[in-house]
Amino acid sequence: MTKWEYATVPLLVHATKQILDTWGEDGWELVQVVPGPNPEQLVAYLKREKG
């Protein structure tokens, strides 16, 4: 059975692609993006296989 680890990452609207690319290079897959505590911030939920 596959086991996953998860991370929540604050995203700044002006640097979203750069932040996600950095996490993606480390093997993290984007699951969902939700609004953050203020209009200029989002929160990304990511996962990757444990291993």
Biopython code that builds the backbone (N, CA, C, O; Angstrom):
import numpy as np
from Bio.PDB.StructureBuilder import StructureBuilder

atoms = [
    (1, "MET", "N", (0.841, -1.176, 0.000)),
    (1, "MET", "CA", (0.000, 0.000, 0.000)),
    (1, "MET", "C", (0.893, 1.248, 0.000)),
    (1, "MET", "O", (1.890, 1.303, 0.720)),
    (2, "THR", "N", (0.535, 2.228, -0.796)),
    (2, "THR", "CA", (1.294, 3.465, -0.876)),
    (2, "THR", "C", (1.053, 4.313, 0.361)),
    (2, "THR", "O", (-0.084, 4.478, 0.801)),
    (3, "LYS", "N", (2.136, 4.850, 0.920)),
    (3, "LYS", "CA", (2.034, 5.762, 2.058)),
    (3, "LYS", "C", (2.460, 7.141, 1.597)),
    (3, "LYS", "O", (3.410, 7.280, 0.827)),
    (4, "TRP", "N", (1.751, 8.168, 2.071)),
    (4, "TRP", "CA", (1.982, 9.535, 1.635)),
    (4, "TRP", "C", (2.385, 10.412, 2.810)),
    (4, "TRP", "O", (2.011, 10.157, 3.955)),
    (5, "GLU", "N", (3.148, 11.440, 2.504)),
    (5, "GLU", "CA", (3.355, 12.509, 3.471)),
    (5, "GLU", "C", (2.779, 13.778, 2.847)),
    (5, "GLU", "O", (2.721, 13.914, 1.625)),
    (6, "TYR", "N", (2.360, 14.696, 3.700)),
    (6, "TYR", "CA", (1.656, 15.893, 3.249)),
    (6, "TYR", "C", (2.327, 17.144, 3.786)),
    (6, "TYR", "O", (2.998, 17.109, 4.817)),
    (7, "ALA", "N", (2.141, 18.252, 3.074)),
    (7, "ALA", "CA", (2.660, 19.537, 3.521)),
    (7, "ALA", "C", (1.653, 20.618, 3.182)),
    (7, "ALA", "O", (0.963, 20.541, 2.165)),
    (8, "THR", "N", (1.571, 21.616, 4.030)),
    (8, "THR", "CA", (0.802, 22.828, 3.730)),
    (8, "THR", "C", (1.802, 23.958, 3.564)),
    (8, "THR", "O", (2.703, 24.133, 4.385)),
    (9, "VAL", "N", (1.632, 24.721, 2.492)),
    (9, "VAL", "CA", (2.606, 25.742, 2.127)),
    (9, "VAL", "C", (1.898, 27.058, 1.842)),
    (9, "VAL", "O", (0.977, 27.091, 1.026)),
    (10, "PRO", "N", (2.307, 28.148, 2.498)),
    (10, "PRO", "CA", (1.741, 29.449, 2.150)),
    (10, "PRO", "C", (2.261, 29.892, 0.784)),
    (10, "PRO", "O", (3.453, 29.786, 0.498)),
    (11, "LEU", "N", (1.359, 30.386, -0.047)),
    (11, "LEU", "CA", (1.732, 30.866, -1.378)),
    (11, "LEU", "C", (1.487, 32.369, -1.452)),
    (11, "LEU", "O", (0.414, 32.844, -1.080)),
    (12, "LEU", "N", (2.460, 33.104, -1.923)),
    (12, "LEU", "CA", (2.272, 34.523, -2.186)),
    (12, "LEU", "C", (1.825, 34.662, -3.637)),
    (12, "LEU", "O", (2.404, 34.043, -4.530)),
    (13, "VAL", "N", (0.805, 35.463, -3.869)),
    (13, "VAL", "CA", (0.195, 35.560, -5.192)),
    (13, "VAL", "C", (1.228, 35.927, -6.260)),
    (13, "VAL", "O", (1.154, 35.423, -7.381)),
    (14, "HIS", "N", (2.174, 36.784, -5.938)),
    (14, "HIS", "CA", (3.155, 37.233, -6.940)),
    (14, "HIS", "C", (4.278, 36.221, -7.177)),
    (14, "HIS", "O", (5.095, 36.422, -8.075)),
    (15, "ALA", "N", (4.341, 35.127, -6.386)),
    (15, "ALA", "CA", (5.427, 34.151, -6.550)),
    (15, "ALA", "C", (4.919, 32.715, -6.563)),
    (15, "ALA", "O", (5.675, 31.789, -6.267)),
    (16, "THR", "N", (3.651, 32.520, -6.903)),
    (16, "THR", "CA", (3.048, 31.188, -6.833)),
    (16, "THR", "C", (3.793, 30.151, -7.671)),
    (16, "THR", "O", (4.109, 29.070, -7.173)),
    (17, "LYS", "N", (4.076, 30.463, -8.927)),
    (17, "LYS", "CA", (4.738, 29.490, -9.802)),
    (17, "LYS", "C", (6.121, 29.117, -9.279)),
    (17, "LYS", "O", (6.484, 27.941, -9.269)),
    (18, "GLN", "N", (6.878, 30.092, -8.853)),
    (18, "GLN", "CA", (8.231, 29.837, -8.345)),
    (18, "GLN", "C", (8.184, 28.928, -7.119)),
    (18, "GLN", "O", (8.978, 27.994, -7.006)),
    (19, "ILE", "N", (7.261, 29.199, -6.206)),
    (19, "ILE", "CA", (7.141, 28.383, -4.990)),
    (19, "ILE", "C", (6.747, 26.954, -5.341)),
    (19, "ILE", "O", (7.352, 26.004, -4.844)),
    (20, "LEU", "N", (5.732, 26.794, -6.198)),
    (20, "LEU", "CA", (5.281, 25.451, -6.569)),
    (20, "LEU", "C", (6.341, 24.694, -7.357)),
    (20, "LEU", "O", (6.502, 23.488, -7.166)),
    (21, "ASP", "N", (7.066, 25.375, -8.236)),
    (21, "ASP", "CA", (8.145, 24.717, -8.989)),
    (21, "ASP", "C", (9.222, 24.190, -8.042)),
    (21, "ASP", "O", (9.742, 23.091, -8.234)),
    (22, "THR", "N", (9.550, 24.973, -7.028)),
    (22, "THR", "CA", (10.567, 24.556, -6.065)),
    (22, "THR", "C", (10.139, 23.288, -5.333)),
    (22, "THR", "O", (10.925, 22.349, -5.206)),
    (23, "TRP", "N", (8.900, 23.259, -4.852)),
    (23, "TRP", "CA", (8.395, 22.062, -4.170)),
    (23, "TRP", "C", (8.284, 20.890, -5.139)),
    (23, "TRP", "O", (8.577, 19.753, -4.767)),
    (24, "GLY", "N", (7.866, 21.150, -6.374)),
    (24, "GLY", "CA", (7.754, 20.097, -7.378)),
    (24, "GLY", "C", (9.088, 19.435, -7.679)),
    (24, "GLY", "O", (9.146, 18.227, -7.910)),
    (25, "GLU", "N", (10.154, 20.215, -7.678)),
    (25, "GLU", "CA", (11.487, 19.657, -7.916)),
    (25, "GLU", "C", (11.888, 18.684, -6.812)),
    (25, "GLU", "O", (12.718, 17.801, -7.028)),
    (26, "ASP", "N", (11.302, 18.846, -5.637)),
    (26, "ASP", "CA", (11.583, 17.943, -4.520)),
    (26, "ASP", "C", (10.610, 16.769, -4.460)),
    (26, "ASP", "O", (10.606, 16.013, -3.488)),
    (27, "GLY", "N", (9.783, 16.615, -5.501)),
    (27, "GLY", "CA", (8.901, 15.462, -5.587)),
    (27, "GLY", "C", (7.500, 15.657, -5.037)),
    (27, "GLY", "O", (6.726, 14.703, -4.956)),
    (28, "TRP", "N", (7.160, 16.903, -4.653)),
    (28, "TRP", "CA", (5.832, 17.164, -4.107)),
    (28, "TRP", "C", (4.844, 17.416, -5.234)),
    (28, "TRP", "O", (5.169, 18.072, -6.224)),
    (29, "GLU", "N", (3.634, 16.891, -5.074)),
    (29, "GLU", "CA", (2.542, 17.061, -6.036)),
    (29, "GLU", "C", (1.465, 17.942, -5.413)),
    (29, "GLU", "O", (1.059, 17.730, -4.271)),
    (30, "LEU", "N", (1.008, 18.929, -6.175)),
    (30, "LEU", "CA", (-0.042, 19.821, -5.697)),
    (30, "LEU", "C", (-1.370, 19.083, -5.654)),
    (30, "LEU", "O", (-1.768, 18.443, -6.627)),
    (31, "VAL", "N", (-2.057, 19.179, -4.507)),
    (31, "VAL", "CA", (-3.359, 18.546, -4.337)),
    (31, "VAL", "C", (-4.469, 19.588, -4.430)),
    (31, "VAL", "O", (-5.473, 19.378, -5.111)),
    (32, "GLN", "N", (-4.282, 20.720, -3.734)),
    (32, "GLN", "CA", (-5.333, 21.732, -3.694)),
    (32, "GLN", "C", (-4.742, 23.065, -3.260)),
    (32, "GLN", "O", (-3.750, 23.114, -2.533)),
    (33, "VAL", "N", (-5.374, 24.152, -3.721)),
    (33, "VAL", "CA", (-5.041, 25.498, -3.268)),
    (33, "VAL", "C", (-6.309, 26.117, -2.710)),
    (33, "VAL", "O", (-7.359, 26.076, -3.351)),
    (34, "VAL", "N", (-6.212, 26.693, -1.514)),
    (34, "VAL", "CA", (-7.367, 27.331, -0.870)),
    (34, "VAL", "C", (-6.980, 28.746, -0.470)),
    (34, "VAL", "O", (-5.795, 29.052, -0.337)),
    (35, "PRO", "N", (-7.976, 29.615, -0.275)),
    (35, "PRO", "CA", (-7.679, 30.985, 0.160)),
    (35, "PRO", "C", (-6.974, 30.997, 1.510)),
    (35, "PRO", "O", (-7.257, 30.175, 2.381)),
    (36, "GLY", "N", (-6.058, 31.935, 1.667)),
    (36, "GLY", "CA", (-5.332, 32.082, 2.918)),
    (36, "GLY", "C", (-5.995, 33.092, 3.834)),
    (36, "GLY", "O", (-7.135, 33.499, 3.609)),
    (37, "PRO", "N", (-5.266, 33.496, 4.876)),
    (37, "PRO", "CA", (-5.824, 34.403, 5.871)),
    (37, "PRO", "C", (-6.020, 35.834, 5.366)),
    (37, "PRO", "O", (-6.738, 36.615, 5.991)),
    (38, "ASN", "N", (-5.391, 36.184, 4.248)),
    (38, "ASN", "CA", (-5.606, 37.514, 3.671)),
    (38, "ASN", "C", (-5.668, 37.392, 2.155)),
    (38, "ASN", "O", (-5.288, 36.358, 1.607)),
    (39, "PRO", "N", (-6.141, 38.431, 1.467)),
    (39, "PRO", "CA", (-6.360, 38.325, 0.005)),
    (39, "PRO", "C", (-5.095, 38.108, -0.823)),
    (39, "PRO", "O", (-5.181, 37.652, -1.963)),
    (40, "GLU", "N", (-3.935, 38.423, -0.275)),
    (40, "GLU", "CA", (-2.700, 38.273, -1.038)),
    (40, "GLU", "C", (-2.014, 36.939, -0.786)),
    (40, "GLU", "O", (-0.909, 36.706, -1.275)),
    (41, "GLN", "N", (-2.656, 36.071, -0.033)),
    (41, "GLN", "CA", (-2.022, 34.792, 0.308)),
    (41, "GLN", "C", (-2.970, 33.634, 0.026)),
    (41, "GLN", "O", (-4.176, 33.721, 0.261)),
    (42, "LEU", "N", (-2.395, 32.551, -0.484)),
    (42, "LEU", "CA", (-3.103, 31.298, -0.693)),
    (42, "LEU", "C", (-2.377, 30.226, 0.110)),
    (42, "LEU", "O", (-1.237, 30.423, 0.531)),
    (43, "VAL", "N", (-3.035, 29.100, 0.320)),
    (43, "VAL", "CA", (-2.406, 27.970, 0.999)),
    (43, "VAL", "C", (-2.479, 26.761, 0.073)),
    (43, "VAL", "O", (-3.552, 26.398, -0.407)),
    (44, "ALA", "N", (-1.336, 26.149, -0.169)),
    (44, "ALA", "CA", (-1.267, 24.968, -1.025)),
    (44, "ALA", "C", (-1.135, 23.717, -0.164)),
    (44, "ALA", "O", (-0.396, 23.699, 0.820)),
    (45, "TYR", "N", (-1.857, 22.680, -0.547)),
    (45, "TYR", "CA", (-1.719, 21.366, 0.074)),
    (45, "TYR", "C", (-1.002, 20.476, -0.937)),
    (45, "TYR", "O", (-1.424, 20.352, -2.087)),
    (46, "LEU", "N", (0.099, 19.856, -0.482)),
    (46, "LEU", "CA", (0.912, 19.025, -1.355)),
    (46, "LEU", "C", (1.101, 17.645, -0.748)),
    (46, "LEU", "O", (0.959, 17.453, 0.459)),
    (47, "LYS", "N", (1.426, 16.682, -1.616)),
    (47, "LYS", "CA", (1.708, 15.326, -1.127)),
    (47, "LYS", "C", (2.847, 14.738, -1.946)),
    (47, "LYS", "O", (3.108, 15.139, -3.080)),
    (48, "ARG", "N", (3.520, 13.760, -1.319)),
    (48, "ARG", "CA", (4.508, 12.948, -2.039)),
    (48, "ARG", "C", (4.582, 11.594, -1.357)),
    (48, "ARG", "O", (4.268, 11.448, -0.176)),
    (49, "GLU", "N", (5.004, 10.620, -2.129)),
    (49, "GLU", "CA", (5.101, 9.269, -1.614)),
    (49, "GLU", "C", (6.230, 9.189, -0.595)),
    (49, "GLU", "O", (7.326, 9.706, -0.811)),
    (50, "LYS", "N", (5.933, 8.524, 0.530)),
    (50, "LYS", "CA", (6.982, 8.319, 1.532)),
    (50, "LYS", "C", (7.944, 7.280, 1.000)),
    (50, "LYS", "O", (7.563, 6.333, 0.312)),
    (51, "GLY", "N", (9.214, 7.490, 1.343)),
    (51, "GLY", "CA", (10.003, 6.427, 0.875)),
    (51, "GLY", "C", (11.433, 6.494, 0.957)),
    (51, "GLY", "O", (12.120, 5.558, 0.546)),
]
sb = StructureBuilder()
sb.init_structure("model")
sb.init_model(0)
sb.init_chain("A")
sb.init_seg("    ")
for serial, (resi, resn, name, xyz) in enumerate(atoms, 1):
    if name == "N":
        sb.init_residue(resn, " ", resi, " ")
    sb.init_atom(name, np.array(xyz, "f"), 0.0, 1.0, " ", f" {name:<3s}", serial, name[0])
structure = sb.get_structure()
